[in-house]
Amino acid sequence: MNYLSLENISKSYGEKTLFKNLNLTIAKGQKIALVARNGSGKSTLLRVIAGIESPEGENAKIETRQDIRIGFLNQDPDFNDAHTILESVFHRTENPMIKAVRDYQEAMLFPDREKQMQDALQAMDDLKAWDFEARVKEMLSRFEIGAFEQLVGSLSGGQQKRLALVQLLIDEPDFLILDEPTNHLDLELIEWLEEYLKRSSLTLFMVTHDRYFLENICDHIVELDQGNLYRYRGNYSDFLEKKAVREENEAIELDKSKKLFKKELQWIRRMPQARTTKAKSRVDKFDTIKEKAHKTKLDDKIQIEVKGRRLGSKILEAQYISKSYGDKKLVDNFFYKFNRGEKVGIAGPNGVGKTTFLKLLTQQIRPDGGKLIVGGTIVFGYYTQAGINLKQDKRVIDVIRDIAEFLPLAKGQKLTAASLLERFLFSRKQQQVYVSQLSGGEKRRLYLLTVLMENPNFLILDEPTNDLDILTLNVLEEFLLEFDGCLLVVSHDRYFMDKIVDHLFVFEGNGKIKDYLGNYSDYRKDKKKKELEQQRADRDVRKQEEKATRAIEQKAKEAEGLSREDKKEVKRLERQIEKLEAEKEKITAQFNEPNLTPEKIEELSKSLGAVKEQIEEKEMRWMELADQA
């Protein structure tokens, strides 16, 4: 059963053609990821599929099943800043349960509309939606969004992205379209989302740079390459294998076309003016051969050969540093001495103090206690989310030339700014483009280059993988593995962390930072093992306590039976229960009266609930005493 069909879809911006005549089908239950280089049109294609942008082309056609609901997670969520968090979650959704809650809340504002109130109450009962708001709040808390009456306009960009994801998951659409869903999530939330998206009932089309997502969730991967769409069955490892085969075949075909072109060119040049029909046919084919032979294959390698600065014997030493803001302790008595060539990852939930820790090490803020000793040869290179403040009205080439015209390489060589940009996949033509015209991933790639051009020997990367394409990540990883200096990296990309780091600083909360020897997957495996062991130990303790409690109670019953006071209480309880049952019947009968107002219905419901609660409480006590007897 097809959920979506695309035929002859094209899209251009000015002179730049992103893709042309694309065809794609997505069937129920399929989980498909779209991979491509930054700036090639991934997000645009998602917006076209979601119906936010219109496709181009005379024969362009998009067909979706009419009986399904589609949910789209945009990179830049669009909220009404005047709405509260809860209002935003319940806004613009056709989920029947959410609609019932919304209708009930609206009916409460107009108690004189009896029919509206009755319909709303009936819908709430039919859908069992009375506890739904509590479930929404639980989901918001899971995604680290509190203060539910807070205005959306006061949230950070990361919080708004998480709110948009909550809104989408609560809505439970049939078909999910996700643009970088793991951005701004901590590692534990990413793992939770991965398990959620694995559900067989979900149909999924997404863009993500998280390669564990691609490996563990997807059953198809489509690649957008030079405006063409290639589809591969399987997960990320299958994609890598099949892509390599495709590129090898294309290289062979390109080589054949070039040889044939040379041969045809010689024939054309020596051919006489009077042409036969056969000769004209051959001339017509010449243009086709020429086009194939001159098809260029983009170089998919970012070459990074920055010459590293010398590292002295003294690097960086944190001597029992501490930092708090008010009552919140972020770093507590931390000691560590960095060694040459160390590659350290930082792990921990959002808001636990990771960015504060990096600012302490780079001396942007002062510790409350302890001190930092920085070696005289240390040059920090600090890539931060907040640091991406490139001047929008500058051309790409000028951004780099403002730092340096040339860059020193190994073995005494130099590289011009233009050549360096080419190695970072910015063609000569694209170097003349203004920064404002770059995609989000291209801006991050350019910013990363400006950091590396400072030629640091102690590199600090705070979420470097956000919005970078997989190609850029692969080459960045290769560079970091060869990097001679020290590396400190904060990332929610599990694949990136596993590949790069030797050990972790794990932020456990309340300022405690643990040095863990191993990568992130090792840490998570050990943590889960300890959690299971602790659960088993807690369960055993509870069983022993329950067993001991039962034995004591049994002995007490055998020794004492019911006291005189207990017997009096039994009789008193029986009288009270009888009276409450009569009250319950009286209230129940009132529901049958005609012309009940919504206020009266609500008042009777509360009274009936209170009586039932009292009956249950007294019956439980009566049973308790009866057991003792």
C-alpha angles and dihedrals in degrees: 000000000000116000094182139015126187122192128184094343116176134173134183137175111205107308093342115098110203097185138343133208096349120180124196139158126196119195129201113282096015119133109206130177126199116216127186143134120282112275095022095109108267096139091041091055090050091052090049091051091047090052095244093115127034121238123236129230134078094254097037113138134177119187125184129175110264096217097059131085117226123207121198126196108200123200088234108040117213112221134162102250090210093060122094120237092259093046090053093053092052094042124103101003135126096199103134094224094049090045090053092052091047092049091049092051090050092048090053088060091057107040092167090069097084097174091051091050094048092049090048093049091048092051091048090052095045093050095038087232099150094103095038096101089055089053090050091052090048090053092048090051090049088056091049096252114135137162092063094197091056115119115253090227090069094056124100121246091258092050091050090052090052091046090053090052092050090049089052096047093046090052090056098207121192094234123037123202109188129185109199096329095180096060112115093012122118120234097264092050090049090054091048091050090048091056090046094052093049090073109123093224093065124093111205140188114174149159114222139150091205101112094192086058089052091047099044103035112027128086094179133031124195120197124207105207123169091337095310127109121224121187125208127187114225138031133304097291090049089050093053092050096047094043090055090053092049093050092048090053091047091052091053091048092048091051091051091049092052093051091048091048092055091050093048092046091057091050093049093051096052096039116117121244095249103078127196123218089257091052092050090054090053091050091052090054090050093076091053092050090047091053092051094045093051094047104124123215112217115237104248095198126096104203113209114184102154113162109241123229120243117269117216126214092264112063119157131328126185108201109200095309122183134187132182137170109209108310093341112101111203103168122022123190095321118183126184138144115207120222130208115281097009118157110199128180124205118217132181141104123289115281096023095114108269096133091044088053092054091049089052092053092048091046094240087130130024123241120243089227138008125027144254125231114200121192118241094240096051117120113181122215106196120190110188137168090235092048096069095103101134115166106259095207094057127093117243093246092052092053089061097039089055087065098040141331091218135027122212113236133190119291094028096292126138133214126206120233090247093051091047091053090051089056087054089055096259105133120213089258093050091049088069091056119105117249090241089065095057123101120246092259092048091053090052091049090051092047090050088054092052089054093049092047089066084070097228126188095197109051122194117188119187109193095332094167099064110118094352115130120241093253092057091045093052093053094041088054091051090051093049092049088056095041110120097201131072121287130201115180135183111195140151089204103106094192091052092048094047092051098046115032131077096196142355140239100216115201105214097178134261090060096300114139119186123200106222120190107221141042129290097271090051090051094049091048092052092044093052090047091053091046091053091047090050091049091052091048092049090048092051091049091050091050091051091047092049091048092050092047092051091050092051092047091049092051091048091052092048092049101044115016112188119338123219090258091051091052090052090050091052092056091045091051092050091055092047093049091050091052093047092050089055090050090050092054091048093053092045091054091055091064088070093060115111124242096030112173121224089247091054092048090053092046092050091047091054092047093048091049091051093050092048090051092052092048091051092048094050093044090053090053091047090052090049092055092043090055090052090052 
